[in-house]
């Protein structure tokens, strides 16, 4: 895949952190939200309570800079454009397709380094979670898990015909703030239910928070990752 200049610049900002000793056998690719940075989530790793029985490579990619319509065309890090508040206005197929290709390239990079897809979790917060949902449902190989934080499932109308079905048995963790003013709780729950309706296994957790991440949630993420990687 040929990268655009913006994608090339973003790729240089990818952050990698390894938990454990030795060569990584597992990986988590974790996408940030709109206007955020690849530096956002590396600091949380020590708070996850991860097992030391395996070595995990965490990959935190940086979204390219792009104009975001809902923010008056302001240029900021984004995985796709958002034209309005409702779900249809959030569906930028060109941007989502580009970000899906980026995520699939990052998965392949881990495979090339010796980590099988069945040992890879794809994760994301808000926009990043939407990309994880979109890519994970359509991905052609078995993944270890999908983690969707404070997000929604984009392109629900085409998911039934486009999902590959390969990851129907793959654990999916959906977490959401009960007071989220950016991605309303109802949309997050509706999305998780829509994924379940396709036959996928989705675990849903709500937290007394807004559009953010809290310590209690980090503990639960670590428990879930330990369980998923044991499988």
FENSULVEN-V772385 format. One record per residue. RES is the residue in one letter. SS is DSSP state (helix for helix, strand for strand, loop for the rest). OMEGA is omega in degrees with one decimal (NA if undefined). Layout:
[[RES & SS & OMEGA] [RES & SS & OMEGA]]
This chain:
[[X & loop & 177.1] [X & loop & -178.5] [X & loop & 173.3] [X & loop & 176.9] [X & helix & 179.4] [X & helix & 179.3] [X & helix & 177.7] [X & helix & 179.6] [X & helix & 179.4] [X & helix & -178.0] [X & helix & -179.9] [X & loop & -177.8] [X & loop & 177.6] [X & loop & 179.1] [X & strand & 179.1] [X & strand & 177.8] [X & strand & 179.4] [X & strand & 173.6] [X & strand & 179.3] [X & loop & -177.6] [X & loop & 178.0] [X & loop & -178.1] [X & loop & -179.3] [X & loop & 176.6] [X & loop & -178.5] [X & strand & -179.2] [X & strand & 171.8] [X & strand & 176.6] [X & strand & -166.0] [X & strand & -176.9] [X & strand & 179.6] [X & loop & -179.6] [X & loop & -178.6] [X & loop & 176.2] [X & loop & -175.3] [X & loop & -169.8] [X & loop & 175.1] [X & loop & 177.5] [X & loop & -172.6] [X & loop & -168.6] [X & loop & 176.0] [X & helix & -178.6] [X & helix & -176.0] [X & helix & -173.3] [X & helix & 179.9] [X & helix & -177.2] [X & helix & -177.3] [X & loop & -178.5] [X & loop & -176.3] [X & loop & 176.2] [X & loop & 176.3] [X & loop & -177.9] [X & loop & 178.2] [X & loop & 179.2] [X & loop & -174.3] [X & strand & 172.9] [X & strand & 174.5] [X & strand & 179.7] [X & strand & -178.8] [X & strand & -179.2] [X & loop & 177.2] [X & loop & 176.3] [X & loop & 176.4] [X & loop & 175.5] [X & strand & 178.5] [X & strand & 176.1] [X & strand & -180.0] [X & strand & -172.2] [X & helix & -175.2] [X & helix & 177.5] [X & helix & 177.1] [X & loop & 179.8] [X & loop & 179.6] [X & strand & 179.2] [X & strand & -178.9] [X & strand & 177.1] [X & strand & -179.4] [X & loop & 178.8] [X & loop & 177.3] [X & loop & 180.0] [X & loop & 173.4] [X & loop & -174.6] [X & loop & -178.7] [X & loop & -172.9] [X & loop & -177.3] [X & loop & -172.8] [X & loop & -179.5] [X & helix & 179.8] [X & helix & 178.1] [X & helix & -171.3] [X & loop & 177.0] [X & loop & -173.3] [X & helix & -179.3] [X & helix & 179.9] [X & helix & 180.0] [X & helix & 179.3] [X & helix & 177.2] [X & helix & -177.5] [X & helix & 173.1] [X & helix & 178.9] [X & helix & 177.5] [X & helix & -179.3] [X & helix & 178.5] [X & helix & 175.9] [X & helix & 178.7] [X & helix & 175.0] [X & helix & -179.3] [X & helix & 177.2] [X & helix & 177.8] [X & helix & 176.4] [X & helix & 179.7] [X & helix & 178.9] [X & loop & 174.4] [X & loop & 178.9] [X & loop & -179.7] [X & loop & -179.5] [X & helix & -179.6] [X & helix & 176.1] [X & helix & -177.1] [X & strand & 172.4] [X & strand & 171.3] [X & strand & -172.3] [X & strand & 176.5] [X & strand & 176.3] [X & strand & 175.5] [X & loop & 177.9] [X & helix & 179.6] [X & helix & 177.2] [X & helix & 177.1] [X & helix & 177.2] [X & helix & 178.5] [X & helix & 175.4] [X & helix & -174.5] [X & helix & -177.3] [X & helix & -176.1] [X & helix & -179.7] [X & helix & -175.5] [X & helix & -174.5] [X & loop & -172.0] [X & loop & -179.6] [X & loop & -176.6] [X & loop & 175.7] [X & loop & 177.5] [X & loop & -177.5] [X & strand & 176.6] [X & strand & -179.7] [X & strand & -175.0] [X & strand & -174.6] [X & strand & 174.6] [X & loop & -171.0] [X & loop & -178.4] [X & loop & 177.1] [X & loop & 178.0] [X & loop & 176.7] [X & loop & 179.2] [X & helix & -178.2] [X & helix & -179.4] [X & helix & -175.7] [X & helix & -176.8] [X & helix & -178.6] [X & helix & -174.6] [X & helix & -176.5] [X & loop & -173.8] [X & loop & -177.4] [X & loop & -177.4] [X & loop & -175.5] [X & loop & 178.5] [X & loop & -179.4] [X & loop & -179.6] [X & loop & 179.6] [X & strand & 175.6] [X & strand & 176.7] [X & strand & 177.1] [X & strand & -178.5] [X & strand & -175.3] [X & strand & 175.6] [X & strand & 179.7] [X & loop & -177.8] [X & loop & -177.4] [X & loop & 179.4] [X & loop & -179.5] [X & loop & 172.7] [X & loop & -174.3] [X & loop & 179.8] [X & helix & -177.2] [X & helix & 179.7] [X & helix & 177.5] [X & helix & -179.8] [X & helix & 177.9] [X & helix & 179.7] [X & helix & 178.7] [X & helix & 179.0] [X & helix & 178.6] [X & helix & 176.8] [X & helix & 176.5] [X & helix & -178.0] [X & helix & 176.4] [X & loop & 177.9] [X & loop & -177.3] [X & loop & 178.3] [X & loop & -176.9] [X & strand & 173.0] [X & strand & -175.2] [X & strand & 176.3] [X & strand & 175.6] [X & strand & -176.8] [X & strand & 177.7] [X & loop & -178.2] [X & loop & 176.9] [X & loop & -178.2] [X & loop & -175.2] [X & loop & 178.0] [X & loop & -177.9] [X & loop & -177.2] [X & helix & 178.9] [X & helix & -179.6] [X & helix & 179.1] [X & helix & 176.7] [X & helix & 179.9] [X & helix & 177.1] [X & helix & 179.3] [X & helix & 177.5] [X & helix & -179.2] [X & helix & 179.4] [X & helix & 178.1] [X & helix & -178.4] [X & helix & -178.6] [X & helix & -177.3] [X & helix & 173.6] [X & helix & -178.9] [X & loop & NA]]
